[in-house]
Amino acid sequence: MPKVGMEPIRRRQMIDATMVCIEEDGIGKASMQRIARKAGVTSGLIVHYFDDKEGLLEAVYLDLFFRVREETLKRLKFAQTPYERVFAITEAQVCDEMMEPRMIKSSFAICSKLAESESLTRIERINAGRFLSNLTHALRQIGLPREEAGQIAQEIRAMTYGVWLTFANAVEMSAEKARSTLIGYLNNRMDGVMQRASGSVRKAKAG
């Protein structure tokens, strides 16, 4: 039986080992036996904590999203305006930790399994919804109509996924280049948004 107090440590070891195995050889070769060897535990202990490989992948996927949430909250503490909140929410997606190859490759590898797993699909839906909701709320606070704010939030999400995919598969795309690509797009997009929002405020005052 596992030692008392060791569960958080063992879970962390197994989740980290899973991401390393996926990064090295892909999700197909990330067997329970290989993950166990990498984590320095037995396959039976993985089953004890996660039931099966799908349960382990769910834990990895949740771990990735918890990391994004922590990075988002950390940045939101310093965001004083809706404009700054849009950038804080977006930049958390491409911070140094989340742009580590093992994080990106694990995320996309598990995404490839969504059609096979209702639980993984539910996790993705909840977290994508949270990202879009946070962005839409910040954009609405700038003064955009709900529909336009939602459309821009969808654009930002699509750009974020595109940057992740490019970084994960293109040898010449560094994390810094991927990050600057997204932030460059966001700067240009938000400049236009702010100009139109300011124009709407001036028109309303004039009226």
N, C-alpha and C positions, 0 to 999 in steps of 0.2 A: 504493500500500500504506500502511496505517496506520503512523505513526511509532512507533518503539520506545519503550516506557514510557507510551504514551498510552492503552492499552486500558482501564485502570481508570477514567480520566477520561472517556473517550468513553462507556463503558458507563453511568457515572453520569449523564452528560448525557442519554442516550437514555431511560433509565429515568425520570428526572425529567420529561423532556419528554412521555413517554407519560402519566404521571399528570396533568400539567397539561392535556393535550388531552382526556383522559377527563373531567376536572372541568369543562372549559369546554363541551364539546358532546356528551359521551357516547362510549361505546366504539365505536359504529357509525361515527361520523365521524372517529375517531382513526385515519386512514389512515397508512400508512408514509410517504407523501410529506409529510403534515402534521406528523407527528412529527419527521421529518428536518429540516424547516424550523425547527420550534420548537427543536430541539437544535443547529441550526447545522451539520448534517452532511449527507451525501448519503444517499439511500435505499440505495445500494449498500453503504455502510459499515454500515448497520443489518443488511443481509443477511449481510455478512461476519461480524459478531459474533453474530447471533441466528438466522440462517437464514431466518426468516419472522416474520410477526406473532405466530403462536402462541408461537414461541420467545421473542419479546420480552415477551409477556404472562406467560409462565412466569417470566421474570427479574424482572418487576415484582412478581408474587405472592410469589416467594421473598424479594425485598427487603423487602416488608411484614412477612413473618414473621420475618426476621432482625432487623428493628427491634424487634418485639415481644419476641423472645428477649433482645436486649441490654437492653431496659428491664426485663424480668423479672429477669435476673441482677443488674442494678444494684440493684434493690430487695431481692432475696433476701439480699444481703450484709449488710443491716441488720436482717433478720428473725431474731429470736432464739428464737421459739417457733412451734409449728405454727399457732397462731391468727394470728400475724403473717405467716406464710408464705402462708396463704390470701389475706390482704388484698394482700400483695405481688404474688402471681401475678395476681390480679384487677385491681388498680389499674394494672398495666402495660398492660392491654388498653385502658384509657381515659385514658392519660396525655396531656399536652398534644400531643406529637408525633403520637400515633396518632389523635387526634381532629381533626387538621387535615382540612378538607373534601376535599382531594385524596387523602388516604390513605383515608378512609372511602368516598368515591365510587369510587375505583379498586378497592378491595376488593370492593364489592358488584357493580360492573360485571363484574369478572373472575369472580366467583361465578356470574354468569348464564351463563357459558360452560362451566361444569363438565361439563354433560351432553354437550358436544361434544368434550371433551378428556380423554383418559385421564391425561395427564401432569399437568394442572391438578387433576384429581380426586385423584390420588395425593398431590400437595403438600398439598391441603386435608385429606386423611385423616391424613397424618402429623402435621401441625401441630395439628389438632383433637385427635388422640390424645395428643399431648404435653401440651397444655393440661389435658385431662381427667385424665391420669395424674398430673401434678404436683399438681393440686387434690386428687385422691383420696388420694394419699400423705399430704399434709398433714392432711387430715381424718381419715385412719386414725390418724395420730400423736396426734390429739386424744383418740382412744379410741372412734371410731365403728366399727361393724361394716362390713365391706367393701361390702356391698350398699347400705347407707344412705349411706356416703361417696360411692359412685359415683352414686347418685341426686341427692345435693346438688350434686356436681360438674356433673352434667348441667343442673341448674336454673341454676347460676351461668353456665354457658356460654350457655344459652338467654336469660337476662337480658342478658348482654353483647351478644349478637347483636341483641336487641331494642332496646337502647340505641343501638347503632350505626345500626340501620335508622331509628329515630325521628329521630336527629340528622341523618342523611343526607337525609331527605325532608321534615322539618317545619321551616318557616321560623322558627317561634318558639322552637324548642328550641336553646338555646345549648349549647356544649360543657360548660360548668360545670354547667348544669342536668342534662344527660344523665349526667355523671359523678356528681353528687350523688344522682341517682335510683338508680343501681346501688349506690353505696356505702351509701345508706340501706337498701336491701333487704338487702345483705350484713350490715350491722350487726344488723338485726332477726333475720335467719336465724341468724347465728352466736351471738347472745345465747341463743337457744333451744337451740342445739347445745351450748354450753358448760354451760348449766344442767343439761341431761340427762346430759352427760358427767360432771359433778361428782357428780350424784346416783348414777350408776352406780358411781363410785369409792367413794362413802360406803357403798353397799349391799355392795360387795365386801369392804370392810374390816370392816363389821359382821358379815358372814357368816364 
